[in-house]
Amino acid sequence: CTSGFQCDSTRCIPVDWRCDGHVDCADETDEMDCGDCTSTPVHNSGKNKSLIFREVVPRPAIHCGMRKCISPIHVCDGVVDCPWGQDERNC
């Protein structure tokens, strides 16, 4: 798997699917070890160049998809903050 992320010992997924808050691998490795949530990269692509801005997220924080992190106080608070609503499931 040279151009993506290796999971399920045989499956290769696009790198953009890693740590996006949606489990794509049967072994869930695409959503494990997603790093520190102290900042969230936000990509703004323009003419032949990509700028990266960082938004500071208070610690501790959790990944909730689309490279977004939220504070634990926003989990199960009745407001959907994550792209797929993971923060309001199983409350």
N, C-alpha and C positions, 0 to 999 in steps of 0.2 A: 504494500500500500504506500507507494511513493508520493502520491499527490493528495492524500487524504488522511483520515484517522482510522487506524485499525481497531476493530472491535469484534466481538463474538468469535475470535480466533480465525475467522474466514471472511468476515464482512469488512468492507472499506467504505466509509461515508465521507462526504465532503467536509473539509475542515470547518466551514461555516456552521455546520450542524453541531459542533462540539461546544458544550457549555451554553447552549441556547435556551435551556429550560425545558426542552422536549426530549424525552428518552427515545433515541433511535436505535440503540444497541440492546439486544436481549440481555446482556450482562450489565447494562446501565453504565458502562465505563465512559460513555460520552458525556455524562453529567457528573462524573467524579473528579476530584482534585482540580476544581475549576479556578483555583487560585484565591488570592486575597480580594475582598470586596471593598477595599479602601477607596478605589476609584473605578469609574466605569468608562471604558473607551466608547466614544461616539464618533462614528465616521461620517465625514461630509465630503463626498467625492465631487470634484469639479473637473475642469478641463485637464486631463492627463495628470492630475495630482490628487492626493487624498490628504486631508487635514485631520488630525486627531485632537479632539478636545477631551478634557477630563473633568468629570463631575465628582466632587468629594461626597462620599456616603459615610455617615457616622458608623463607627464600629460598635458592636459586632453587626454584620450585615449578612444577608443571604442572596445567593444568585437566584434570579427568577426568570431568566430567559432573555433572549435578544441582547445578551451581554449587559443586562440590567441588574443592579443590586438594590435591595431595599432593606430598611431597618426592620428588625424583628417586631417592633411595635405595630407594624403595618400588616402583620400576619394575623388572619382571623379577626380583623377589625370591621368587617362588613363592607369594605371598599376594595374593589379589584384593582390592584396595583401592578400585577404581573401580566405580561402579554397573553397568557393562556389561563389566567385566573388561578394559578397554582397556590397563591397566597391565601385563597379563601376556600380551598378544598379540604375535606376531612377535618373540619373544625369542631 
